[in-house]
Amino acid sequence: MKQDMILILDLGSEHNPQLAREIRALGVYSEIHPHDISQAELAALPNVKGIILNGGPNRVVDGVEIDAGAHVYGAGVPVLTPDHRGGAPWPEDGEQRKKALSDFVFGQCRAQANWNMDNFIADQIELIRRQVGDGKVLLALSGGVDSSVVAALLIRAIGKQLTCVHVNHGLLRKGEPEQVVQVFRHEMDANLIYVDAVDRFLDKLAGVSDPEQKRKIIGGEFIRVFEEEARKLEGISFLGQGTIYPDIIESGTKTVKAVKSHHNVGGLPEDLDFQLVEPLKMLFKDEVRACGKALGLPDSMVYRQPFPGPGLGVRCLGAITRDRLEAVRESDAILREEFARHGLEGKVWQYFTIIPDVKSVGVRDGKRADEWPVILRAVNTVDAMTATVENVPFDLLQHITHRITHEVKGVNRVLYDLTPKPTGTIEWE
Ligand code: XMP
């Protein structure tokens, strides 16, 4: 293993992820583990140079103050206890805190600042090979950032022992399924099974207008299609997953209650009985992107804006029809193209189009014609809990309007959504 590690044990602090980030910002790798880590688990962690027992408001669980076992205190590396046992509390001030942390990490623990993507990748390749041996791994590759980076890492580690399954459910953005095939099958020479499930999904969704019902159908059908593909393959004992650190935090730890159940954690058919391979589970999103870049994935994949699992399905409002779905896909492509051309790609957090299930009268070729409107949405946010609207130049909005109303079949009006979150949400359903 190439990287030194500072181990954070979760004794109920809500700031463990922040602490891990601060240590990584010093160039030293850091992982967070539960307070009750066993002696064997601790011994299995490579290059632990120091341990921080990070307590906090959730330290008392069911009336009992939790603590790490004696084997942690006796592990033979420096142990820092910032909130108890006479230890000094963390300084609030950023600079002093950094100094205290760096004194501990470099002064007491003598850790090397050797946390970088090349070392992370080298370590993960070794760990993946050790875990998988000559076994076979299956991966659902959506083309999103996380699954793409896991795929690239697994390809680097085990090549053709990996089989990727890309399910095209018909709700992806223009060009996305083609890019997945191009990058992974042609450029990275991966085993890639491409499943055209467009008709299957659209048939299931026909006539369904309730948004939650639509989400359920898309999620459920996805698992069924994936499962069918998995059962056709022989000798697979591992499942690759693009779980990243925020997914784990959101699903709750021993001391922090679940914020929400996450689609990336759990939700798999149990009887398939796979062992999980999750090499990104300790990475924050920006680190996942850096990893993808270091593995040679294209920027358009690595810096992709967030895209909901149910995809264009929740942007084609009400019951999905093929013609409106095509209109939302084409208008989205025009919006993305124009934002890229005008330097807004990578600057605006999320931007897309929505098509409602209403028509209004307009004029086309000198005749009155009932057609759909398209709504543009472009927002900025830090955590998606609140969002502000991007101030898109008016002439660009007019240009996009002209293109959409002239190039997208069945669309005669374009509207710009000026609503922040709250009161709006980012998506429309
Ligand atoms: P809202 O609309 O709740 O969206 O303001 C916040 C962020 O979450 C994304 N989003 C989803 N992502 N499955 C997902 O994976 C979903 O069902 C879903 N709904 C919303 C949305 O695109 C935005 O980034």
Residues whose N, C-alpha, C, O or C-beta is under 5 A from the ligand:
A	BS01	XMP	P306 F307 P308 G309 P310 A384 T425 I426 E427
